[in-house]
Amino acid sequence: MQLADYQAYTQSLVALAEADDRIDGLVVLGSTAKTHHQPDQWSDHDFWLIVKNGTEDDFHTDLSWIPQFDRHVLAFRETNHGWKVVFEDGHVLEYAIFPYSELHWARFHHYALLVDKTDISDRLKKMKTTQDENHTTVSPLQQVQFLLSLLVIGMGRYNRGEKLSGLLYIKHHALEQYHNLLQSIVPPQNAHLVDDLSPSRRLEWTHPEYAEKLHPIITASVPDGAELLLDLAVEFADQIDDFPSDAIETVRHVIRYTVDKQL
């Protein structure tokens, strides 16, 4: 979707929310909010409609309220509150319908309130403060310990013959955990682009040097990818108190087991 069309679609959501008496508020999130980074042609529309209690089923059972819904090729309910819609040009909506009484279930990072007919602004500010206060901080030591355990579990499954499960552990779970570790140790180059809810987002701009090192994991074999993650984690040994050095050779042995067996 071209940027002009994207902005026009945002305005159609605003017009919808302003005109419908059942809707108390429209919140846009991520790039749609334009608070920290701008949308581009690949951006989805991420938003919530806050609706009057008791009207939420209207929006779940009849989707004709969605602007340009006649162009959709896919629409499905993802969670109790959330939906995904895909249009014929590939544009995606990720939205949630929150009755006012259930807004406390929402979790969010960057947002903008485009329509507010009640006290939603104050409520969101309080929710964000509470969410930040309740955020559990995990130490770099805990993160690297978790990463090492994921490498062992993943390679154990891979060596057992569960190739797909092992691949998922190494190239998804362990890789994501490394992203968490990286974010906690290395300051980002563009702090405003960091996504607290999804640390792998925009890594090419926040930590370009490390993104370049991590890209080969995608095409590497599972054992080679696991060893690359291990080596990258070891690079932080001097920056983590009580780094579990004694575990490194054990993890490496588990990783190399398949390679050595094939030689």
Secondary structure, DSSP 8 states (H G I E B T S, - for coil): --HHHHHHHHHHHHHHHHH-TTEEEEEEEGGGGTSSS---TT--EEEEEEE-TT-HHHHHH-GGGSTTGGGEEEEEE-SSSEEEEEETTS-EEEEEEEEGGGGGG---SSEEEEEESSSHHHHHHHHHHHHHHT-----HHHHHHHHHHHHHHHHHHHHHT-HHHHHHIIIIIIHHHHHHHHHHHS--SSGGG--TT-TTTTHHHHSHHHHHHHTHHHHS-HHHHHHHHHHHHHTTGGGSTT--HHHHHHHHHHHHHHHHHH-
